[in-house]
Amino acid sequence: MVIDTLFDNASSVMTVVSFITFAGILWWAYGHHKEADFATAAELPFADDEEIHHG
């Protein structure tokens, strides 16, 4: 039936879209342009509360 073909095609398209989204998230998270941001975030637990609130 036509509806079965439609659902099969939609399933294939969603699989590809999901994989591309996953790959994009990996690229964003592990890209070299984020190293400075991650280093700053890693130091936040060790920062004094006064320094965070006052700059």
C-alpha positions in Angstrom: 0.0 0.0 0.0 1.0 3.6 -0.4 0.8 4.4 3.3 3.3 1.6 4.1 5.8 3.1 1.5 5.2 6.5 3.0 6.0 5.4 6.5 9.1 3.4 5.4 10.4 6.5 3.6 9.6 8.8 6.6 11.4 6.3 8.9 14.5 6.4 6.6 14.5 10.2 6.4 14.2 10.5 10.2 17.1 8.1 10.7 19.3 10.2 8.5 18.2 13.5 10.1 18.8 12.0 13.6 22.3 10.9 12.6 23.2 14.2 11.1 21.9 16.0 14.2 24.0 13.6 16.4 27.1 14.3 14.3 26.5 18.0 14.5 26.2 17.9 18.3 29.5 15.9 18.5 31.2 18.5 16.2 29.9 21.4 18.3 30.9 19.8 21.6 34.3 18.6 20.6 35.3 21.3 18.2 38.5 23.2 19.0 36.8 26.5 19.1 35.1 25.5 22.4 38.2 24.6 24.4 38.4 28.0 26.0 34.8 27.9 27.0 35.1 24.5 28.5 38.2 25.5 30.4 36.4 28.4 31.9 33.4 26.3 32.8 35.7 23.7 34.4 37.1 26.3 36.8 33.7 27.6 38.0 33.4 25.2 40.9 36.7 26.5 42.3 35.9 30.2 42.0 35.0 32.2 45.1 31.3 33.2 45.4 32.4 36.8 45.8 34.4 36.7 42.5 31.4 35.3 40.6 28.9 37.8 41.9 31.1 40.9 41.6 32.9 40.2 38.4 
